[in-house]
Amino acid sequence: MSTSFLQDAVLFDLDGTLVATDRFWVAAARAGCREAFAELGLERPIPSAEEWLFLVGGELSAGIRSLFPDLDSAATELITRRCVEQEESALRAGGAALYPGVSEVLSDLKACGVKLGIASNCSQSYLDHMLKDLGLERWVDEARCLDSPGISSKSDMLAELLWSFETRSAVMVGDRASDWRASVDNGLPHVHLTGGFATPLEEVPAQASLPDISALPALLERRAQDLDKLLTDLGALPSGPPLTKGNGGGCLAGKSLLGQDLVARLKARGRNAATLELARFEPSNHAAGRSAPLGADPFAELDLALLLGEILRPGARRRGCELDAPDGGARIELEAGQDLILIGTPLIDPRLATHLDRLVQLEVSEDLRLARLLARDVPVEGPQALQRARSETLPEERRLFERYPPGERADLIVDGENPLYLSSSSRGPT
C-alpha cells in the first residue's frame, strides 16, 4: 500500500470515471425514447449509441433538447422522463458496475487518509443509488450533484467539496471537458481519463492524461518523488545538518503548498521540519491582505529586526525559539535543530537570501496565478482582488525579480506550472 500521497483530497467525476455507464444507459435511453415517441405519435430515427453516450456527464434535460432541437419543451421533457424511468429500472435490475480497478484505487487512497469526493451532473436519486448499491459510500467522504442545495454547476460542486474538506491541496479526475472547466474554475489540476466518454472531437486539456483509473496512484505519487529529488539536490537528503531554506516565488505560485509538502517528505525521512510564512512578520493590519509586502522597499512593513535576530541569526536555529508574531496570530514556536522552510516572495532580496542556507524559487506563469486568484480570492474578496493583483502585486513582483533575477540568485528553480510534475534546475550558486 502506498503511503506517499501528498494531496489532501481527490475529487472524482462519476459516469465515465468511476461507473461504466455505457453498460446500462444506451439501452435504457433507447427504450425510453421509443416509449416517448409512441406517446407523442412520432415516427423518426432513434439517436445512435454515440449520441446517447455524448450526453453522459452533462445535464440530461439540456442534452435531450440538443438531440431534438425541433421538438417543443413538453415533448423533450417527456422523452427525458421516460429515459430516466428506464434508467432507474436498469439500475434496480443491477445494471450498473464500477470500472475495473476503481475499488482498489479508492481503497488505497482512503487507507492513506486522502479525502475522496464525487461531483456529478446527475440527480440525487441516481447519486444515492451509486453510493449505496455500488458500495462507493465505503470510500467517498462527500458527494455533490445538481440536486444538492445551492449547486448550479460542477464548478459549484468542486468549490463545495473543497470548502467541506478545508483544503486546496486537491486533484480533479474526470473524462469530459466539463470536468476540466470545473477544475480551472477552482484552480485545481485536472487528470483526464481517456477511456471515458469524451468524443474524438472534444478537446479536454489536462495536467495529466491516463488510459484508466488504475494508473492514478502512480501519478499522484510522482509529486513526492519529485520533491525527494529536490531535497536531495538541496543537500537535505539522505542526511545532513538542519537547513534554513527559503521558498520564493510570486503570489499564488504555490509556495505554501510546496513548503507543506516538503515538510511532509522531510518528516517521512525522520527529520524534524516546519514552515514559517514571511507574512507572520507583518503588522496585523497589513498581514491579512497578501502573502508578503512588496513595493519600493520590500521590507517596509516587515519586522526585519525580529526576523533576522530571532530566526535567521547564526546559531538561532540550534536553540529554537518562541516569540509573539507581529501579525497578531498564534505565537511562533520553532524547535531546536529543525529544518525550517521560510515562505515569501521577497526572499530573493539579498537582505534575506544571504541568511538562508538554500533558496528555492517557484516559477509559475502570471496567467495561471491569475486563474488561481479568480478561483480562490475573488469569490471571497470580490473583483477588487483581481484589480489589486493586476495594478499592484504583479507589477511590484516584476520589478523585484528584474532587480534580483531568480536565475542568478536562487539555488534551485522549480517549475510549478504543473503541480503533478515538479521539475527543478540549478541555475544559481550551490
C-alpha positions in Angstrom: 0.0 0.0 0.0 1.3 3.5 -0.9 2.0 6.0 1.8 3.3 8.9 -0.2 0.2 10.7 -1.5 0.7 14.4 -0.7 -2.7 15.5 -1.9 -5.3 16.1 0.9 -8.2 15.3 -1.4 -9.1 13.7 -4.8 -12.3 14.7 -6.4 -13.9 12.4 -9.0 -16.5 12.7 -11.7 -18.9 9.7 -11.6 -20.1 8.5 -15.0 -17.2 7.5 -17.3 -14.8 7.9 -14.5 -15.9 5.5 -11.7 -19.0 4.0 -13.2 -19.3 2.1 -16.5 -22.4 4.0 -17.6 -22.4 2.6 -21.1 -23.4 -0.8 -19.7 -26.9 0.4 -19.0 -27.5 3.9 -20.3 -27.7 3.4 -24.1 -30.2 0.6 -23.9 -32.3 2.4 -21.3 -32.3 5.7 -23.3 -33.3 4.0 -26.5 -36.2 2.2 -24.7 -37.3 5.4 -23.0 -37.1 7.3 -26.3 -39.2 4.7 -28.2 -41.8 4.8 -25.4 -42.0 8.6 -25.6 -42.2 8.6 -29.4 -45.1 6.2 -29.2 -46.9 8.5 -26.8 -46.2 11.6 -28.9 -47.2 9.8 -32.2 -43.7 10.4 -33.7 -42.0 8.2 -36.2 -38.4 9.2 -36.6 -35.0 7.5 -36.1 -33.7 6.8 -32.6 -30.4 8.5 -31.9 -27.3 6.4 -32.1 -25.3 4.9 -29.2 -22.6 7.5 -29.8 -25.2 10.3 -29.5 -26.6 8.9 -26.3 -23.2 8.5 -24.8 -22.3 12.1 -25.7 -25.0 13.2 -23.1 -23.2 11.4 -20.3 -21.5 13.8 -17.9 -23.8 16.8 -18.8 -27.1 18.0 -17.6 -29.6 15.4 -19.1 -32.5 17.7 -20.0 -30.2 20.1 -21.8 -28.7 17.1 -23.7 -32.1 15.8 -24.7 -33.0 19.2 -26.1 -29.8 19.3 -28.1 -30.7 15.9 -29.6 -34.2 17.1 -30.6 -34.0 20.8 -31.3 -37.1 20.8 -33.4 -39.4 19.5 -30.6 -41.1 21.7 -28.1 -40.3 21.7 -24.4 -43.2 19.4 -23.5 -42.0 16.7 -25.9 -38.4 16.9 -24.7 -39.5 16.8 -21.1 -41.5 13.6 -21.8 -38.5 12.0 -23.5 -36.3 12.9 -20.6 -38.7 11.4 -18.1 -39.1 8.2 -20.0 -35.3 7.8 -20.4 -34.8 8.4 -16.6 -37.5 5.8 -15.8 -35.9 3.2 -18.0 -32.5 4.0 -16.5 -33.8 3.7 -12.9 -35.4 0.3 -13.9 -32.0 -0.8 -15.3 -30.3 0.3 -12.1 -32.8 -1.6 -9.9 -32.0 -4.7 -12.0 -28.3 -4.4 -11.2 -27.2 -3.0 -14.5 -24.6 -0.6 -13.1 -21.0 -1.5 -12.3 -17.7 0.1 -11.4 -14.9 0.2 -13.8 -12.1 -2.4 -13.2 -9.6 -1.1 -10.6 -11.9 1.5 -9.1 -12.3 -0.2 -5.8 -8.6 -0.9 -5.4 -7.6 2.7 -6.1 -10.3 4.2 -3.8 -9.3 1.8 -1.1 -5.6 2.7 -1.4 -6.3 6.4 -1.3 -8.7 6.1 1.6 -6.3 4.0 3.6 -3.7 6.7 3.3 -6.0 9.4 4.7 -6.9 11.1 1.4 -10.3 12.7 1.4 -12.5 11.5 -1.5 -15.3 13.4 -3.2 -17.7 13.0 -6.1 -19.0 15.8 -8.3 -21.6 14.6 -10.9 -24.2 16.3 -13.1 -26.8 13.8 -12.0 -29.9 13.7 -9.8 -29.8 12.9 -6.1 -31.6 9.6 -6.5 -29.0 8.5 -9.1 -26.2 9.6 -6.9 -27.7 7.8 -3.9 -28.0 4.6 -5.9 -24.4 4.7 -7.0 -23.2 5.4 -3.4 -25.3 2.7 -1.8 -25.7 -0.1 -4.3 -22.3 0.1 -5.9 -20.6 0.5 -2.5 -19.0 3.8 -3.2 -20.1 5.1 0.2 -17.4 2.9 1.8 -14.8 5.3 0.4 -16.4 8.6 -0.5 -16.5 11.3 2.2 -18.7 13.8 0.4 -20.6 13.9 -2.8 -22.4 16.6 -4.7 -24.8 16.6 -7.7 -27.2 19.1 -9.5 -29.8 18.5 -6.8 -27.5 19.5 -3.9 -28.6 22.7 -2.2 -27.0 25.8 -3.7 -25.5 23.9 -6.6 -26.0 25.0 -10.2 -22.9 23.6 -11.9 -20.0 21.2 -11.5 -17.8 24.2 -10.6 -20.0 24.8 -7.6 -19.7 21.2 -6.6 -15.9 21.3 -6.5 -16.0 24.6 -4.6 -18.3 23.0 -2.0 -16.2 19.9 -1.7 -13.0 22.0 -1.2 -14.8 24.0 1.5 -16.0 20.9 3.2 -12.6 19.3 3.1 -10.9 22.6 4.3 -8.1 22.3 1.7 -7.0 23.4 -1.7 -4.5 20.6 -2.0 -6.6 18.5 -4.3 -6.9 17.0 -7.8 -9.9 16.6 -10.0 -10.3 13.4 -12.0 -12.7 13.1 -14.9 -13.3 12.2 -18.5 -15.1 15.2 -20.1 -14.4 18.8 -20.9 -16.9 19.9 -18.3 -14.6 18.3 -15.7 -11.7 20.3 -17.0 -13.6 23.6 -16.9 -14.7 22.9 -13.3 -11.1 22.2 -12.4 -10.0 25.5 -14.0 -12.7 27.4 -12.2 -11.4 26.1 -8.9 -7.7 26.4 -9.6 -7.1 22.6 -9.5 -5.0 20.3 -11.6 -7.1 18.1 -13.8 -6.4 14.4 -14.6 -8.2 13.3 -17.8 -9.2 9.6 -18.2 -9.0 9.0 -21.9 -11.1 5.8 -21.7 -14.3 7.7 -20.7 -17.0 9.3 -22.8 -15.3 12.3 -24.4 -15.8 12.4 -28.1 -12.9 12.3 -30.6 -13.5 16.0 -31.4 -13.9 17.0 -27.7 -10.8 18.9 -26.5 -10.1 18.1 -22.9 -6.9 19.9 -21.6 -5.4 18.4 -18.5 -2.2 18.3 -16.4 -2.1 14.6 -17.0 -3.9 12.0 -19.1 -4.4 8.4 -18.1 -5.9 5.4 -20.0 -7.8 4.3 -16.9 -8.0 4.9 -13.2 -5.6 2.1 -12.3 -2.7 4.4 -13.2 -3.8 7.2 -10.8 -1.9 6.2 -7.7 1.4 6.1 -9.5 0.7 9.5 -11.0 -0.2 11.0 -7.6 3.0 9.6 -6.1 5.0 11.5 -8.7 5.0 14.8 -6.7 6.5 13.1 -3.7 9.2 11.6 -5.8 10.0 14.9 -7.4 10.2 16.6 -4.0 12.6 13.9 -2.8 14.9 14.7 -5.7 14.6 18.4 -4.9 15.6 17.8 -1.3 18.5 15.7 -2.4 19.7 18.4 -4.7 19.5 20.9 -1.8 21.6 18.6 0.4 18.8 17.8 2.9 18.6 14.1 1.9 19.6 11.4 2.5 21.2 13.1 5.6 22.8 16.3 6.6 22.6 19.1 9.1 19.3 21.1 9.7 18.9 23.7 7.0 17.1 27.0 6.8 15.5 27.0 3.3 13.5 29.7 1.5 10.5 29.1 -0.8 10.3 32.2 -3.0 8.1 33.0 -6.0 5.2 35.2 -7.0 1.8 35.4 -5.4 -0.3 32.2 -5.8 2.6 30.3 -7.2 2.0 27.5 -4.6 4.8 28.4 -2.2 2.9 27.4 0.9 1.7 24.1 -0.6 5.3 23.4 -1.7 6.5 24.1 1.9 3.8 21.9 3.4 4.8 19.0 1.1 8.5 19.5 1.7 7.9 19.2 5.4 5.9 16.0 4.9 8.7 14.5 2.9 11.3 15.5 5.5 9.2 14.1 8.3 8.8 10.9 6.3 12.6 10.5 6.4 12.6 11.1 10.2 13.7 14.7 10.1 12.0 17.4 12.2 10.8 20.2 9.9 8.5 23.2 10.0 7.3 26.1 7.7 7.1 29.8 8.6 5.4 32.4 6.5 7.1 35.7 6.0 3.7 37.3 6.4 3.9 36.4 10.1 6.4 39.3 10.5 4.0 41.9 9.1 1.9 44.1 11.4 -1.6 42.7 11.9 -3.3 45.5 9.9 -1.2 44.5 6.8 -0.8 40.8 7.0 -4.3 39.8 6.0 -4.2 41.3 2.6 -1.3 39.4 0.9 1.4 36.9 1.5 4.3 39.4 1.9 4.8 43.1 1.4 6.2 44.4 -1.9 6.8 47.9 -3.3 9.7 50.3 -3.4 11.1 48.7 -0.2 10.0 45.0 0.1 10.7 45.1 3.9 8.9 48.4 4.7 6.2 46.6 6.6 8.3 43.7 8.0 9.7 43.4 11.5 13.1 42.7 9.9 15.0 43.0 13.2 12.8 40.3 14.8 13.1 38.0 11.7 16.9 38.4 11.4 17.6 38.5 15.2 15.4 35.6 16.4 15.1 33.4 13.3 17.9 33.9 10.9 20.7 35.0 13.2 23.6 32.5 13.1 23.1 29.9 15.8 19.4 30.8 16.4 18.2 27.5 14.8 20.3 25.5 17.2 18.4 26.7 20.2 14.9 27.1 18.9 12.6 30.0 19.8 9.2 31.0 21.0 8.0 34.6 20.2 5.0 36.7 19.6 4.3 37.3 15.9 3.8 40.9 14.6 0.7 39.7 12.6 -1.2 39.2 15.9 -1.7 35.5 15.3 -0.6 32.5 17.2 2.9 32.5 18.8 5.7 31.4 16.6 7.2 28.2 18.1 10.2 26.6 16.5 12.2 23.7 18.0 16.0 23.5 18.2 17.5 21.6 15.3 14.5 21.8 12.9 14.7 22.1 9.2 13.0 25.5 8.7 11.3 26.4 5.4 10.7 30.2 5.2 8.0 31.2 2.7 7.6 34.5 1.0 8.0 36.5 -2.3 10.8 38.9 -1.1 13.2 36.1 0.0 15.0 36.7 -3.3 16.3 40.1 -1.9 19.8 39.6 -0.6 18.9 41.2 2.7 17.2 37.9 3.4 18.6 35.5 0.8 22.1 35.8 2.3 20.8 34.5 5.6 19.4 31.3 4.1 21.2 28.0 3.6 19.3 27.4 0.4 16.8 29.4 -1.7 14.2 27.7 -4.0 12.3 29.9 -6.4 9.0 28.5 -7.6 8.1 29.7 -11.1 4.5 29.8 -12.3 3.1 31.9 -15.2 1.1 35.0 -14.4 -1.8 33.6 -16.4 -2.1 30.5 -14.2 -1.6 32.6 -11.0 -4.4 34.9 -12.0 -6.6 31.9 -12.7 -5.9 30.6 -9.2 -6.7 34.1 -7.8 -10.1 34.0 -9.7 -10.8 30.7 -8.1 -9.5 31.4 -4.5 -9.7 35.1 -3.7 -12.3 36.8 -6.0 -15.2 34.7 -4.6 -14.3 35.9 -1.1 -12.9 39.4 -1.6 -14.7 40.4 -4.8 -13.3 41.9 -8.1 -11.0 44.2 -6.2 -8.7 41.3 -5.5 -8.1 40.9 -9.3 -7.7 44.6 -9.7 -5.2 44.8 -6.9 -3.2 41.9 -8.3 -3.0 43.5 -11.8 -2.3 47.0 -10.8 -0.1 46.5 -7.7 1.1 43.0 -6.8 2.2 41.7 -10.2 4.0 44.9 -11.4 5.8 45.0 -8.0 6.9 41.4 -8.4 8.2 42.1 -11.9 10.3 44.9 -10.6 11.6 42.8 -7.7 12.6 39.9 -10.0 14.1 42.3 -12.5 16.3 43.7 -9.8 17.2 40.4 -8.4 16.9 37.8 -11.2 16.0 34.4 -9.7 18.0 32.6 -12.3 21.1 34.2 -10.9 20.4 34.1 -7.2 18.3 31.0 -6.4 19.9 27.7 -5.6 17.1 25.9 -7.4 14.4 27.0 -9.8 11.3 24.8 -9.6 8.8 24.8 -12.5 5.5 24.7 -10.7 3.3 25.2 -13.8 2.0 21.6 -13.4 1.8 20.7 -9.7 1.6 17.0 -10.7 5.1 17.1 -12.2 7.6 19.3 -10.5 11.0 19.7 -12.2 13.9 21.7 -10.9 17.2 23.0 -12.3 20.2 24.5 -10.6 20.8 28.0 -12.1 22.5 29.9 -9.3 25.1 29.3 -6.7 25.1 25.9 -4.9 
